[in-house]
Amino acid sequence: MKKSLFITDLDGTLLTDDKTIAKQDLATLSRLREKNIVTAIATGRSLYSFQRALKQIHPGHSKFPVDYLIFSTGAGIMSCAQATIIRSHSISTRDIRKIMACFDADKLDYMVHQAIPDTNYFLYKSHGKENPDFQERILLYRQFSTPLNNGQPLYDSATQVLAIIPEKLSQIRMAKMQAELCEYSVIHATSPLDHSSSWIEVFNKQVSKSLAASWLASTLDIKQEDVISVGNDYNDQDLLEWSGKGYLVANAAHDLKPYFKTVSSNNHCGVSQAALASDLLTS
């Protein structure tokens, strides 16, 4: 029997605007698993952030119908059944310093997140300009955040260095950053907090949603052509391009829409429509 893998992004895709999951989408994920289709979530959230959100959006005692979690944009993969991390990547102190120097040169505000599984802890540096999204994130995780003052020791390793820019990032500026940091994986995402600021996430070169999905599919002996994915933002683009079938929800970034098939929005069960469109639920 042919094996398939269905992967959905979380924020703005599976999650509605009011941070819930539609009953129809939960039922769809359950039906997929009943048909022995492997299900996964691929999110930019850390493991801590995902688990905290899950307690709010799925507080019941029924098992959440997902087999694997790809978190921190692919830096880590967890088997949900065993609740164990089966793959992770990090960057060294040398890498951290190099990325910081690049961001400092551009006077960007940034955060250095500790290595998996402690990614919720971070050091941060502000260059003093107004940056509401940056400040909101510090407040949101204030019990885990430490200002990066002169002499503050860095971590031995980190999951990522994240810069927050309070405006939409141009393709030219993004390409410049990717060129300057070509030793690393440099990923652009829209802030899940204010939905307008740009996040620039710098990881180990082996990190992206598509690379994580490729490893997982290979481990499970699933062909690339039998991987279906659905997303909404720039950090989903590589996954949608790599997958056998990639779908974009209607609320996605407008400049991504010419490249992918579009399904209903996150508020109208786009995940379920993607599963139907890919013929996964046909008998």
N, C-alpha and C positions, 0 to 999 in steps of 0.2 A: 504493500500500500504506500502511495506517495505521501511523504511527510511535508508539512508546511509550517511556516513560522509567521505569526501575525504580530507586528510591533506597532504600538501607538505611543506618540508623545503624550505628555500629561497636561501641563498648563496650556490653555488655549486650544487644546485638541480634545482630550478625554474629559478634562474639567470644563464645566460651564463657567460663565462669567461670575456666577455667585459661588464658585469654588465647590460645586457638588458634581456628582456623576449621575447622569440620567439613568433611570431604571432600565430603559431599553438598551443602553450601552453595556451596563453590567450584565444584562441577560444575554447580550450578544457574545461577550467574552466567555460566559459560562457555556453557551452553546458550542463555541469553537473548541473549548476544552473537551466537551462531551464527544466531539467528533475527532478527538486525538490530534487537534491542531495546537501546536505550542504557542502560548501567548506570552508577550513581554511588553513592558513599559520601558521606553527610552527617554530619560528626562535629564535636564540640566541640573536638577536639584541634587544636593548631597543626600547620602543615605539618611542622615538625621532629619533633614528637611522633608524628605519623602515620608518617612515613618511618622513624623509629627502631623503632616497633612493627612495621612491615611487614617489616623485616629479621629480626625474631624470629619472627613468625608465618607468614611465607611466604619462607623462606630459599632455596628452590630457584631454578633458573634459568628456570623457566617463567614466562611473562608473567602478572601478576596481572590477572584478568578484569574490570577496571573501566575505564570510559572517562573518567569525570570524578570529581574529588575536591572536595567542598564542605567546607572546613575552617574552623576557628575560628568555628563556629556560623553560617557564612555570610558571614563577613567576607572570605573569599577563595574563589576557584574556580580549580582547575587542570585543564588538559587533560592527562590521563595519557599519551596517545600522544606529544604533543610535549614533555611535562614542562615546560610553561610556565604561568605564572599569567595567566589571561585576565580576571580581575576582582578588585578589592580595594577595601576601604573603611577609613578611619581616622578618628580624632578628633584635634583640635588641642590645643595646650598649654592654651589657654583652657578647652576642654572637660575636659581632665584635671584642672585645678585645681578646677573646679566639682564634678566627681564626687568627688574626694578630700575636699573640704569637707563633702559630704553624708555620706560614710563616716566621716570624723573626728568629726562631730557625734554619730553613733551609736556611736562607739568600736569600729568594725569593723576587723578586720585585712584588708589588701588588697594587691594587686599591680598594677603598671602595666606592661603588656606593650608592647614596642616595636612599631612598625608593621611590617606584612608587607613583606618575607619574614623579618624578624628577630624574630618574635614570641616565640621561645624566650628572649630576653633580657628581664629585668624588674627593676623597682625594687619594693621591698616595705616595708611599714610595719606594725608590730605595736603594739597598745595594751597589751601586757603580760599579758593574761589567757591561761589555758591554752587552747591551740588546736592539738591534735595534727595535724590534717589540714593546717593551714597550715604547720606546721613540717616535716611530711613532704614537702610539695611543694617547700619551699626546699631541703631536703637532696637531693631527687631531681634538681633543676636547679641545684645549688649553683655550678657553673662559669659559670652565666649570670645569677645573682642578685646584686643590690646593695642593701644597706639604704638606705632613703630617709631620710637624716639631714637635719638642718637645713642648708640651703645646697646640698644635692645638686641639681644641675641636672636638670630634667625633659627628656623627649624632645620633639623638635619635633612629633612626632605619635605616636600609639599605636594599636594594634589594639583594645585594650580595657582597662578597669579591672575587676579581679576581686576581690570580697570573699568571704571564706570564714567561714561561721558554723557553729560546732560543734554544731548541733542542727537539727532539722527546722523549716523556715520556715512560718509560718502564712500563709494566703491574705490575711489582713488586713494583716500586715506587708509582704508582697510588694506588695500594692496601694498601700500608703503609699509605698514606694520608687519604684514606677513613676510615681506622681503627682509626687513630688519631682523626679524626673529625667525628666520627660515629653518633654524635647528629644531623648532618646536611646532606643535599644532596650535595655530592661532584661529580661534573661532568667534564669530560675531553672533550675538543674540540680542533680541529686544528685551529690555527689563521686564520681568514678570510683576514688578511692583508698580511702576508708574506707566508701563506699556508704551513708553516713548524714548527713554534714555537708552543709550547703546552700551552693551557690555562686551568687552574684549577679553576673552578667556584664553590664557596661555597654558598649555599642558605639555606633557611628554609627547614626542613626535608620534607615538603609537596610539594616541587618543583621538577618537571621534566616534560619533554614533555608528557610522557605517563600518568602521574597523571593529568595533565591539560586536556589531551584528554579524559581521563576516566570521569572526572567531566563534561566536555562539552557534551559528548555522553549521560551521565545519565540525564543531564538537558534537553536535546533534545529528550529523550526517544528513543535513538538509541542503538541497541545492539552492544557489542564489536565485534562480528563476522561480523558486517556490517560497520566496520571502515577500510578504506584503507589508507595507508600512504606510502610516498616515501621520502627518505633522502640520505645523502652521508657521514655523519661523525659520530664520536663516540657519540656526544650528541643526535643523532637520534636513537641510537641503542635500547634504552628502548622502544621508541615509535614503532619502526618497530616490535619488539618482541611482544609487547602488542596487536597490531592491528590484526584484523581478517586476513588481507593480508598486508604484508610489502614488499616494493620494494626498492632496492638499485640502484642508477644510476651508470653507468659504470666507471665514474671518481672517485668513492668513495675510501676510505681507503682500501688498499688491504687486510688487516687482517680481515675486516668485510665481505668480499665477500663469504666465505664459508658458511655463516649462512643465507643468504637471496637470493631471486630471483633477478637477475640483469636485468635492462632495459637499454636503450640507455643512453648516457652521457647527462649532462646538456646542452651541445652544440648541441645535436641532439634530443631534445624534449623527454627526458626520462619521464617527467611528463605525457605527452600525452600517451606514450606507457604503462605506469603503469595503467592509466585509462582504456585503451583498454583491457589490460591483465586481469583486474579485472572484466570485463564484465559490467562496469557501463554505457557504451555508446551504448550497444545493445538495440534495440527497443523491 
